[in-house]
Amino acid sequence: MSGHDYDLFVIGGGSGGVRAARQAAATGARVGLAEEYRMGGTCVIRGCVPKKLMVFASAYREICEDARGYGWSIGEGSFDWPGFRTHLNAELDRLEGVYRKLLDGSGVTIHDARATLKDRNTVALSTGETVTATTILVATGGHPVRPDIRNAHLGISSNEIFGLETLPKSILIVGGGYIACEFACILHGLGVEVTQYYRGAQILRGFDEEARGLIADAMDARGIAIHTGTNIVEMAPADADRPAEPAGATMGSDVRHAAELAPEAAGQGGPIRVKATNGDERVYDAVLFATGRDPNSRGLGLEDAGVEIGRRGEIRVDAYSRTTAENIYAIGDVTNRIALTPVAIREAMAFVRTVFHDDPTPADHDLVPSAVFTQPEFGTIGLTEEEARDREPIEVYCTSFRPMQTAFIGRPDRVLMKLVVSHETRRVLGCHIVAPNAGEMIQLAGIAVKMGATKEDFDRTVAVHPTMSEELVTMREPVRRG
């Protein structure tokens, strides 16, 4: 036993921090954890969980339309946002309670406070208490970033979207990443008129070119107005009584920090007039900025404790999540490695193995499957065709078709199944699926890709018919080589 109050003190109560605290406590270590907002972090409170529940809600309008094509007599309905939001908040409260119960049951001491470092072993809490720890783990996550433009405070971010009192009739979404595209599909499905601006040439930069093209076409066909090569020139309140920022001003750091935490902290109000680089000028009920996320590393006292911070605010760590201060570690989005909840959890498990089991275990960031919950969904693992071609000679096996379920009722929807294969080793380097429930499919296909399956391994697998995913094991000839 050390002379400190705790063997481990965790700053941040998200999925990664909670997992690390619980597993460390299971070894007999004395563990404390501080969370300044709500237990569960971005994923549970203002990210993955509420977003996926909104995905489910947004899909029912189209499901009802499809049901009529299959002979069901279903009348027109309407979406009750206040009722859904009340149910959603109750579910988030329940999940936060589950997290607290898990920590309590593991013997972790919870501090509902903001924590900052006074030195490498001393943590100051906003309650006025000071504690010491042998090892400190920073797991404070990240926050959405608004652009540095005048009146950016009028817009909302993905934090505030879940707390809206009413759904807007129209919304402008700024950004082209997966968060922007997911909320474009969600809000459109809930009956909101959606316009999306992205300054790049195509949405979903960094993903497979064919897949992102198909998703863009599908979003456009559903009525989402995507404008690429477009950005905001000017935005201002459409209501003369609504305050704007003084000329030349940008959103202050106090508003930025508030928006990192509480959904009610910023950006709700009346209609907004927007001028765009493409010449458009119109009024929207709301503007949603989905223009990136930065690590929550500011104001924690990290630099004074000897922790090196990168240009974007990321905590720099080695393969074992150790910072430049020997006893301080960091995991999750605050390190800006792979910003996915399951990755943070795996990093937490590797950290505990390294520090509390004396078994140095690097975090595994190779071949991580992921999903984008657009409509249709996108599941992906491994290299894109473009990335693979830059590394070695490849073969591409790809098919796109109208699935049986929607083709039967005349929908034009298409799906994509794609394998990127090494010409030399025959290993599947990448798998990309655009289809309903692609997230479920890629989780299973990801096991094979992670194990090093070859194209011939896929070929030897008997197809399940009739399914969409059977195409993954029936594509015999490459569509191109590179």
ABEGO torsion letter per residue (X at the ends): XBABABABBBBEABAAAAAAAAAAAAAGBBBBBBBABBBGEAAAAABAAAAAAAAAAAAAAAAAAAAAAAGBBBBBBBBBAAAAAAAAAAAAAAAAAAAAAAAAAAGBBBBBBBBBBABAABBBBAAGBBBBBABBBBBAEBBBBBBBBBGAAABBBAAAAAABABBBABBBBBEABAAAAAAAAAAAAAGBBBBBBBABABBGBGBBAAAAAAAAAAAAAAGBBBBBGBBBABBBBABAABBBBBBGBBBBAAAAAAAAABAAABGBEBBBBBBBAAGBBBBBABBBBBAEBBBBABGAGAAAAGBBBBAAGBBBBBAAGBBABAABBBBEAAAGBBBBAAAAAAAAAAAAAAAAAGBBBBBBABGBBBBBBBOBBBBBBEBBAAAAAAABBBBBBBBBBBBAAAAAAGBABBBBBBBBBBAAAGBBABBBBBBBGAAAAAAAAAAAAAAGBBAAAAAABBBBOBBAAAAAAABABBABBX
